[in-house]
């Protein structure tokens, strides 16, 4: 499982020119799922993400978590995080999870995040989405379950 976590001032997801999810200060998280991922993998990733202390405190040190700053989450599924570009110039996505399994696991991630984060918004699984953001920093972190 891969999470691309971007600390944002604000972010928004649009489908067919309509806003379907947005957040102010918080995280925009792009979620990639492989066929080997499980709910246990998701739990580990969620714990790590929510525990990250990447917001600045009063001394301008990155020492505060999402909860500490009352930040929101915008979660967006993105199978292209499993693009394999080793051969040729056209990416292969065979390492990405099947749509049925990935959607189920994305829904699990969303429901688990809602248990501890008051504001959780999402894109639409499988939809053609436009994502816009103002990255704060910029500050972007890649979490890979195989490296945790």
QUISULSUL-V765381 format. One record per residue. N is the residue number from 1. SS is DSSP state (2 for helix, 1 for strand, 0 for the rest). PHI is phi in whole degrees, 0 to 359 (NA if undefined). D_LAST is the distance of its C-alpha to the last C-alpha in Angstrom with 1 decimal. Layout:
n=N ss=SS phi=PHI d_last=D_LAST
n=N ss=SS phi=PHI d_last=D_LAST
This chain:
n=1 ss=0 phi=NA d_last=10.4
n=2 ss=1 phi=231 d_last=10.6
n=3 ss=1 phi=241 d_last=11.8
n=4 ss=1 phi=259 d_last=14.0
n=5 ss=1 phi=255 d_last=14.8
n=6 ss=1 phi=243 d_last=18.2
n=7 ss=1 phi=285 d_last=19.9
n=8 ss=1 phi=235 d_last=23.4
n=9 ss=1 phi=276 d_last=26.9
n=10 ss=1 phi=195 d_last=27.6
n=11 ss=1 phi=207 d_last=26.7
n=12 ss=1 phi=210 d_last=28.5
n=13 ss=1 phi=239 d_last=28.4
n=14 ss=1 phi=238 d_last=31.7
n=15 ss=1 phi=229 d_last=33.0
n=16 ss=0 phi=52 d_last=36.6
n=17 ss=0 phi=65 d_last=37.2
n=18 ss=1 phi=242 d_last=36.3
n=19 ss=1 phi=292 d_last=33.6
n=20 ss=1 phi=250 d_last=31.4
n=21 ss=1 phi=194 d_last=28.7
n=22 ss=1 phi=202 d_last=28.4
n=23 ss=1 phi=213 d_last=27.0
n=24 ss=0 phi=269 d_last=28.0
n=25 ss=0 phi=305 d_last=25.8
n=26 ss=1 phi=160 d_last=22.2
n=27 ss=1 phi=240 d_last=19.5
n=28 ss=1 phi=260 d_last=20.1
n=29 ss=1 phi=239 d_last=17.1
n=30 ss=1 phi=269 d_last=17.3
n=31 ss=1 phi=243 d_last=15.6
n=32 ss=1 phi=247 d_last=15.3
n=33 ss=0 phi=235 d_last=15.2
n=34 ss=1 phi=255 d_last=15.5
n=35 ss=0 phi=296 d_last=17.8
n=36 ss=0 phi=273 d_last=15.2
n=37 ss=0 phi=284 d_last=13.5
n=38 ss=0 phi=224 d_last=14.7
n=39 ss=2 phi=298 d_last=15.3
n=40 ss=2 phi=296 d_last=12.8
n=41 ss=2 phi=298 d_last=10.1
n=42 ss=2 phi=300 d_last=11.8
n=43 ss=2 phi=301 d_last=12.1
n=44 ss=2 phi=298 d_last=8.4
n=45 ss=2 phi=293 d_last=8.3
n=46 ss=2 phi=298 d_last=11.8
n=47 ss=2 phi=303 d_last=11.2
n=48 ss=2 phi=296 d_last=8.7
n=49 ss=2 phi=300 d_last=11.2
n=50 ss=2 phi=289 d_last=14.2
n=51 ss=2 phi=272 d_last=13.3
n=52 ss=0 phi=302 d_last=13.0
n=53 ss=0 phi=255 d_last=16.1
n=54 ss=0 phi=237 d_last=17.3
n=55 ss=1 phi=257 d_last=20.9
n=56 ss=1 phi=282 d_last=23.7
n=57 ss=0 phi=270 d_last=25.6
n=58 ss=0 phi=294 d_last=29.3
n=59 ss=0 phi=258 d_last=28.8
n=60 ss=0 phi=61 d_last=26.8
n=61 ss=0 phi=259 d_last=23.6
n=62 ss=1 phi=286 d_last=20.4
n=63 ss=1 phi=222 d_last=20.2
n=64 ss=1 phi=244 d_last=20.5
n=65 ss=0 phi=270 d_last=18.4
n=66 ss=0 phi=303 d_last=19.5
n=67 ss=0 phi=295 d_last=21.5
n=68 ss=0 phi=299 d_last=23.0
n=69 ss=0 phi=258 d_last=24.6
n=70 ss=0 phi=64 d_last=25.5
n=71 ss=0 phi=280 d_last=23.7
n=72 ss=1 phi=256 d_last=23.6
n=73 ss=1 phi=238 d_last=21.2
n=74 ss=1 phi=239 d_last=22.3
n=75 ss=1 phi=256 d_last=20.2
n=76 ss=1 phi=226 d_last=21.1
n=77 ss=1 phi=288 d_last=20.2
n=78 ss=0 phi=208 d_last=20.0
n=79 ss=2 phi=296 d_last=19.9
n=80 ss=2 phi=292 d_last=20.5
n=81 ss=2 phi=294 d_last=16.9
n=82 ss=2 phi=255 d_last=17.0
n=83 ss=0 phi=294 d_last=20.1
n=84 ss=1 phi=252 d_last=20.6
n=85 ss=0 phi=247 d_last=23.1
n=86 ss=0 phi=293 d_last=23.4
n=87 ss=0 phi=249 d_last=27.0
n=88 ss=0 phi=69 d_last=29.7
n=89 ss=0 phi=248 d_last=29.5
n=90 ss=0 phi=257 d_last=28.9
n=91 ss=0 phi=297 d_last=25.3
n=92 ss=1 phi=255 d_last=24.5
n=93 ss=0 phi=242 d_last=22.5
n=94 ss=0 phi=292 d_last=22.6
n=95 ss=0 phi=277 d_last=18.8
n=96 ss=1 phi=286 d_last=18.9
n=97 ss=0 phi=292 d_last=19.4
n=98 ss=0 phi=299 d_last=23.0
n=99 ss=2 phi=304 d_last=24.4
n=100 ss=2 phi=295 d_last=25.4
n=101 ss=2 phi=292 d_last=22.0
n=102 ss=2 phi=295 d_last=20.1
n=103 ss=2 phi=296 d_last=22.8
n=104 ss=2 phi=299 d_last=22.5
n=105 ss=2 phi=290 d_last=18.7
n=106 ss=2 phi=298 d_last=19.3
n=107 ss=2 phi=298 d_last=22.0
n=108 ss=2 phi=296 d_last=19.8
n=109 ss=2 phi=301 d_last=17.3
n=110 ss=2 phi=300 d_last=20.5
n=111 ss=2 phi=296 d_last=22.1
n=112 ss=2 phi=292 d_last=19.2
n=113 ss=2 phi=295 d_last=19.0
n=114 ss=2 phi=295 d_last=22.7
n=115 ss=0 phi=289 d_last=22.6
n=116 ss=0 phi=232 d_last=21.4
n=117 ss=0 phi=242 d_last=22.2
n=118 ss=0 phi=299 d_last=26.0
n=119 ss=0 phi=246 d_last=26.0
n=120 ss=1 phi=234 d_last=24.0
n=121 ss=1 phi=241 d_last=25.5
n=122 ss=1 phi=217 d_last=24.6
n=123 ss=0 phi=275 d_last=25.9
n=124 ss=0 phi=243 d_last=27.5
n=125 ss=0 phi=303 d_last=25.6
n=126 ss=0 phi=79 d_last=27.1
n=127 ss=0 phi=277 d_last=29.5
n=128 ss=0 phi=281 d_last=30.4
n=129 ss=0 phi=244 d_last=29.1
n=130 ss=1 phi=249 d_last=29.8
n=131 ss=1 phi=247 d_last=27.1
n=132 ss=1 phi=235 d_last=28.3
n=133 ss=1 phi=203 d_last=26.8
n=134 ss=1 phi=246 d_last=27.5
n=135 ss=1 phi=287 d_last=24.3
n=136 ss=1 phi=266 d_last=24.5
n=137 ss=1 phi=139 d_last=24.0
n=138 ss=1 phi=293 d_last=22.9
n=139 ss=1 phi=223 d_last=19.3
n=140 ss=1 phi=228 d_last=16.8
n=141 ss=1 phi=232 d_last=13.0
n=142 ss=1 phi=256 d_last=10.9
n=143 ss=1 phi=256 d_last=7.6
n=144 ss=1 phi=236 d_last=6.6
n=145 ss=2 phi=301 d_last=5.3
n=146 ss=2 phi=283 d_last=5.8
n=147 ss=2 phi=244 d_last=3.8
n=148 ss=0 phi=263 d_last=0.0
